[in-house]
Amino acid sequence: MPRVRALAATLAVASLAAAPRVAEACSVCMSGRDDETRTAFIVTTAFMTFLPLTLGTAIFLWLRRRYRAMEREEAEDARDAGAVAAPDAVRISSSTR
């Protein structure tokens, strides 16, 4: 009995796959002949192509800008720490004379 059901399901799927007009499985073949539809397909394809590229580029640029800002902050902190240490060094050198 299970084999009969499996065979019936396979035949049903095969008949739908063999007749796309009945299943309306091919949207490009049936409705792609209209200029509006064709334009919609092209615009959607371009959108789906460029969206990941744009998002990837935006994330990369944001990370690069954040990394450079962190480097600038570290350099300023190091410069501030050096400015605080310099008077101590001068004081030490002047007290040893």
C-alpha positions as CSV (number, residue, x, y, z in Angstrom):
1,M,0.0,0.0,0.0
2,P,2.8,2.6,0.8
3,R,4.4,1.8,-2.5
4,V,1.2,2.6,-4.4
5,R,0.9,6.0,-2.6
6,A,4.5,6.8,-3.3
7,L,4.0,5.8,-7.0
8,A,0.9,8.0,-7.2
9,A,2.6,10.9,-5.6
10,T,5.6,10.5,-7.9
11,L,3.3,10.4,-11.0
12,A,1.4,13.5,-9.8
13,V,4.6,15.5,-9.3
14,A,6.0,14.3,-12.6
15,S,2.8,15.3,-14.5
16,L,2.9,18.7,-13.0
17,A,6.6,19.1,-13.8
18,A,6.0,17.9,-17.4
19,A,3.2,20.5,-17.9
20,P,4.3,23.9,-16.6
21,R,1.3,25.6,-18.2
22,V,-1.0,23.6,-15.9
23,A,1.2,24.1,-12.9
24,E,2.1,27.7,-13.9
25,A,5.6,27.0,-12.7
26,C,7.5,29.2,-15.1
27,S,6.7,32.8,-14.4
28,V,9.1,34.1,-17.0
29,C,7.6,31.9,-19.8
30,M,4.0,32.8,-19.1
31,S,4.1,36.5,-18.0
32,G,7.5,37.7,-19.0
33,R,6.3,38.9,-22.4
34,D,4.8,42.1,-21.1
35,D,7.2,45.1,-21.0
36,E,6.1,46.1,-17.4
37,T,6.7,42.6,-16.2
38,R,10.1,42.3,-17.9
39,T,11.1,45.6,-16.4
40,A,10.0,44.4,-13.0
41,F,12.2,41.3,-13.4
42,I,15.2,43.3,-14.4
43,V,14.8,45.9,-11.6
44,T,14.3,43.1,-9.0
45,T,17.3,41.2,-10.3
46,A,19.5,44.4,-10.1
47,F,18.1,45.1,-6.6
48,M,18.9,41.6,-5.4
49,T,22.4,41.8,-7.0
50,F,23.4,45.2,-5.6
51,L,21.8,45.0,-2.2
52,P,24.4,42.6,-0.7
53,L,27.2,44.4,-2.4
54,T,26.1,47.7,-1.0
55,L,25.5,46.3,2.5
56,G,28.9,44.6,2.5
57,T,30.6,47.8,1.4
58,A,28.8,49.9,4.0
59,I,29.7,47.5,6.8
60,F,33.4,47.4,5.6
61,L,33.5,51.3,5.5
62,W,31.9,51.6,8.9
63,L,34.3,49.1,10.5
64,R,37.3,50.8,8.9
65,R,36.1,54.2,10.1
66,R,35.6,52.8,13.6
67,Y,39.0,51.2,13.6
68,R,40.7,54.5,12.6
69,A,38.8,56.4,15.3
70,M,40.0,53.9,17.9
71,E,43.6,54.2,16.7
72,R,43.3,58.0,16.9
73,E,41.9,57.7,20.5
74,E,44.8,55.4,21.5
75,A,47.3,57.8,19.9
76,E,45.8,60.8,21.8
77,D,45.8,58.8,25.1
78,A,49.4,57.8,24.5
79,R,50.3,61.5,23.7
80,D,48.4,62.7,26.8
81,A,50.2,60.1,28.9
82,G,53.5,61.2,27.4
83,A,52.7,64.8,28.2
84,V,52.0,63.9,31.8
85,A,55.2,61.9,32.1
86,A,57.4,64.6,30.5
87,P,57.1,67.1,33.4
88,D,57.9,64.3,35.9
89,A,61.0,63.4,33.8
90,V,62.0,67.1,33.8
91,R,61.5,67.4,37.5
92,I,63.6,64.3,38.1
93,S,66.4,65.5,35.9
94,S,66.3,69.0,37.4
95,S,66.3,67.6,41.0
96,T,69.4,65.5,40.3
97,R,71.5,68.5,39.4
